């Protein structure tokens, strides 16, 4: 459940602006503010079932966007690749050849600039 909540929050951070205003509000209150369906229904003046349906539609839409666009998966792959690049450049910095060390430092600077 916690992993699913984290995944939903990441999907919302990435694609949330593509949801309707009602979906954004219900989703935010449920996942980020940790309100129950009944609390959201009372706050928004709609039925509990309406809140549930809005959140379920938002979840399906967010998953669909990720399946189609893959932004989160691409970001994860990039972070993993950058970590590997940095790890290997760190190993190269201990080489005896000055030109290899210099190139390793240039690679490290370039990789770090991508992290920002």
Secondary structure, 3 states (H helix, E strand, C coil): CHHHHHHHHHHHHHHHHHCCHHHHHHHHHHHHCCCCHHHHHHHHCCCHHHHHHHHHHHHHHHHHHHHHHCHHHHHHHHHHHHHHHHHHHHHHCCCCCHHHHHHHHHHHHHHHHHHC
